[in-house]
Amino acid sequence: MEEQNLTKRLVVAALEDLLFEAIPVLDHGFIRAVDYMGSDGAIVQAARVSYGRGTRSLNDDEALIRYLVRMRHSTPLEMAEIKLHVKLPIFVARQWMRHRTSVYNELSARYSILDREFYVPDFENICAQSKSNKQGRGPALEEERSNKVIAILKRDAVQCHEHYNEMIEDGVARELARTNLTINTYTQFYWKINLHNLLHFLSLRAEGHAQYEIRAYAEVIMNIVKAWVPIAYQAFLDYRFNAVTLSAEMLRIVRLLVKGERVERDGTSLTNREWCDLMGWLDRTAS
């Protein structure tokens, strides 16, 4: 059945311009927006339980959306959904799928033969293990060691894929042959998620402490969300992504500092990491 380009639903022009455009990520990956439902207007409509835009002004709508995001009201934001087509390394996909409040359908290597495409980091992203963060990167390695790492990653990935193809040609089941592939091999999936859960995903994966590779995808999604729901996106930046949450003890310390009192960590119940985080936030605010 041939599809028509006519619709009665409201569309977002800025997102329509991005639909089906493969936006490159990393060396062989991409993100494509393939469908969506709702907009900033759908959030407002759900919150007011009314039909259409009604008689409210744009300023009223913006104030309502900002209130909903600030007060963490989730249901109206769940009325807007988006579907993305993502091509990414397997190890990034496994991080991604820790976010269970969404729907995935991944390319199956039981049915398909995976392409000879592997993720190899750029020179500047070959880093040492962080000494302060057990799950993060530290400083970049010197050139000689970085080149060695890149050569190892390429050699192992190519060899494993050659053996994978060899097993398939010998009649081994694809579901077994795939077990020999390295996790920097590229996979693909379709991903459908509502706006509330997408913003939670972005608050974690676009944040500076997230692994670089998944952060690269999150940053592209940030731009897609900006085109799709610009009012909700700005509220998200203001109240969540660029904001911080203070514990009761942190708030007590801030009040003392505002009064001009001197506070030392030993006189608080904060851990060293909490203290450093608080001082870092205050330094950035002051600058």
Secondary structure as the mmCIF struct_conf table of DSSP 4:
data_model
#
loop_
_struct_conf.conf_type_id
_struct_conf.id
_struct_conf.beg_label_comp_id
_struct_conf.beg_label_asym_id
_struct_conf.beg_label_seq_id
_struct_conf.end_label_comp_id
_struct_conf.end_label_asym_id
_struct_conf.end_label_seq_id
HELX_LH_PP_P HELX_LH_PP_P1 GLU A 2 GLN A 4
BEND BEND1 ASN A 5 ASN A 5
BEND BEND2 LYS A 8 ARG A 9
HELX_RH_AL_P HELX_RH_AL_P1 ALA A 13 GLU A 16
TURN_TY1_P TURN_TY1_P1 ASP A 17 PHE A 20
STRN STRN1 ILE A 23 VAL A 25
TURN_TY1_P TURN_TY1_P2 LEU A 26 HIS A 28
STRN STRN2 GLY A 29 MET A 37
HELX_RH_AL_P HELX_RH_AL_P2 ASP A 40 ARG A 48
TURN_TY1_P TURN_TY1_P3 VAL A 49 VAL A 49
BEND BEND3 TYR A 51 ARG A 53
TURN_TY1_P TURN_TY1_P4 GLY A 54 THR A 55
HELX_RH_AL_P HELX_RH_AL_P3 LEU A 58 ARG A 70
TURN_TY1_P TURN_TY1_P5 MET A 71 ARG A 72
HELX_RH_3T_P HELX_RH_3T_P1 THR A 75 MET A 79
STRN STRN3 GLU A 81 PRO A 89
HELX_RH_AL_P HELX_RH_AL_P4 ILE A 90 TRP A 96
TURN_TY1_P TURN_TY1_P6 MET A 97 ARG A 98
BEND BEND4 THR A 101 SER A 102
STRN STRN4 VAL A 103 GLU A 106
HELX_LH_PP_P HELX_LH_PP_P2 LEU A 107 SER A 108
TURN_TY1_P TURN_TY1_P7 ALA A 109 TYR A 111
BEND BEND5 SER A 112 SER A 112
HELX_LH_PP_P HELX_LH_PP_P3 ILE A 113 ASP A 115
BEND BEND6 ARG A 116 ARG A 116
STRN STRN5 PHE A 118 PHE A 118
HELX_RH_3T_P HELX_RH_3T_P2 PHE A 123 ASN A 125
STRN STRN6 CYS A 127 GLN A 129
HELX_LH_PP_P HELX_LH_PP_P4 SER A 130 SER A 130
BEND BEND7 LYS A 131 SER A 132
TURN_TY1_P TURN_TY1_P8 LYS A 134 GLN A 135
BEND BEND8 GLY A 136 GLY A 136
STRN STRN7 ARG A 137 ALA A 140
HELX_LH_PP_P HELX_LH_PP_P5 LEU A 141 GLU A 142
HELX_RH_AL_P HELX_RH_AL_P5 GLU A 143 GLU A 169
TURN_TY1_P TURN_TY1_P9 ASP A 170 GLY A 171
HELX_RH_AL_P HELX_RH_AL_P6 ARG A 174 ALA A 177
HELX_RH_3T_P HELX_RH_3T_P3 ARG A 178 ASN A 180
BEND BEND9 LEU A 181 LEU A 181
TURN_TY1_P TURN_TY1_P10 ILE A 183 ASN A 184
STRN STRN8 THR A 185 THR A 185
STRN STRN9 TYR A 186 ASN A 194
HELX_RH_AL_P HELX_RH_AL_P7 LEU A 195 ARG A 205
BEND BEND10 ALA A 206 GLU A 207
TURN_TY1_P TURN_TY1_P11 GLY A 208 HIS A 209
BEND BEND11 ALA A 210 ALA A 210
HELX_RH_AL_P HELX_RH_AL_P8 TYR A 212 TRP A 228
HELX_RH_AL_P HELX_RH_AL_P9 PRO A 230 PHE A 236
HELX_RH_PI_P HELX_RH_PI_P1 LEU A 237 PHE A 241
TURN_TY1_P TURN_TY1_P12 ASN A 242 ASN A 242
HELX_RH_AL_P HELX_RH_AL_P10 ALA A 248 VAL A 258
TURN_TY1_P TURN_TY1_P13 LYS A 259 GLY A 260
HELX_RH_3T_P HELX_RH_3T_P4 ARG A 265 GLY A 267
BEND BEND12 THR A 268 SER A 269
HELX_RH_AL_P HELX_RH_AL_P11 ASN A 272 ALA A 286
#
